[in-house]
Amino acid sequence: MTTIRLGTRASVLAQTQAGTVADALRSRGVAVEMVPMRSEGDTNRASLSTLGGTGVFAAGLREALLAGEFDIVVHSYKDLPTAPHPGLEVIATPARADHRDVLCAQAPLAELRAGARVGTGSPRRRAQLLAAREDLEVVDIRGNVDTRLAMVTDGALDGVVLAAAGLERIGRQEHIAEVFEWPTAPAQGALAVEARTGDEEIAALVKQVDDERTGQAVAVERAFLAELEAGCSAPLAASATVRFGRVSLRAVAYSLDGQRRHGARLDDRLTDPEAIGVRAARSLIQAGVQEWLQAGSG
């Protein structure tokens, strides 16, 4: 029997995410060996924008996969650049977890003190926080989930914004004070299983855990991101829902200070997911949002 070597980042959250894929494969009779490794994104404490933004967490895993150290790797899909990686392909997208953002604090956002200090490493979340409350001091933070939660319990911050999916996967839901209904990063809450192109035996085994609707929704969101030629350091949000052969997309671009935004809402038949994402992006381009994004990246 083939044993699949599954590569993952070494953080608790990454290993937990990869473990859900491993367990799903094992339940289908596939033998899996988990192989953790550290990436630059895990060890370097600098801001994501200075590290290079999208792809910093995936680069080391991809190099090891191409070198034959693993058979597959599991990524947080939102961490992957939208451009295809030579020699690699995403062969499965398991069912998506809760894609929403949450506030971990002692109270909901509206009840925090004036000038409250709220932490996030995401320019998109920064903009959304400031759009909700101009008086906030938004603090750029790094670190794993427990490190960020400790900033609140230790009193260094009044709150932090994290992904619901990550908290649920490692059992930290008790820290949630509020669930936000704003749109989130493209592919947030989704996992991507990547393998070497042409490895048909591995692909056939792993495609058993693929969820078609998740893959379609993520394709819409990432096409939106790609058309705008932006990455995870851009203040962009896109959330798509696929039901009964139709897709609903809510996409928004923000200025970094949260004071300007322009959005698009589309509801269409799901015949070409990428085309729907591209259409939403082009409507934002016509509104001039790329000037905001370029200003934010400088």
HELIX and SHEET records of a PDB file:
HELIX    1   1 VAL A   12  ARG A   26  1                                  15    
HELIX    2   2 GLU A   40  THR A   43  1                                   4    
HELIX    3   3 LEU A   48  LEU A   51  1                                   4    
HELIX    4   4 ALA A   59  LEU A   66  1                                   8    
HELIX    5   5 TYR A   77  ASP A   79  5                                   3    
HELIX    6   6 LEU A  109  GLU A  111  5                                   3    
HELIX    7   7 PRO A  123  ALA A  132  1                                  10    
HELIX    8   8 VAL A  145  THR A  153  1                                   9    
HELIX    9   9 ALA A  164  ARG A  169  1                                   6    
HELIX   10  10 GLN A  173  HIS A  175  5                                   3    
HELIX   11  11 GLU A  200  VAL A  206  1                                   7    
HELIX   12  12 LYS A  207  VAL A  209  5                                   3    
HELIX   13  13 GLU A  212  GLU A  227  1                                  16    
HELIX   14  14 PRO A  273  GLN A  286  1                                  14    
HELIX   15  15 VAL A  289  SER A  297  1                                   9    
SHEET    1   A 5 ALA A  31  MET A  37  0                                        
SHEET    2   A 5 THR A   3  ARG A   9  1                                        
SHEET    3   A 5 ILE A  72  SER A  76  1                                        
SHEET    4   A 5 LEU A 191  ARG A 196 -1                                        
SHEET    5   A 5 LEU A  88  ALA A  92 -1                                        
SHEET    1   B 5 GLU A 137  ASP A 140  0                                        
SHEET    2   B 5 ARG A 117  THR A 120  1                                        
SHEET    3   B 5 GLY A 159  ALA A 163  1                                        
SHEET    4   B 5 ASP A 101  ALA A 105 -1                                        
SHEET    5   B 5 ILE A 176  VAL A 179 -1                                        
SHEET    1   C 3 LEU A 236  ARG A 243  0                                        
SHEET    2   C 3 ARG A 246  TYR A 254 -1                                        
SHEET    3   C 3 ARG A 261  ARG A 269 -1                                        
END                                                                             
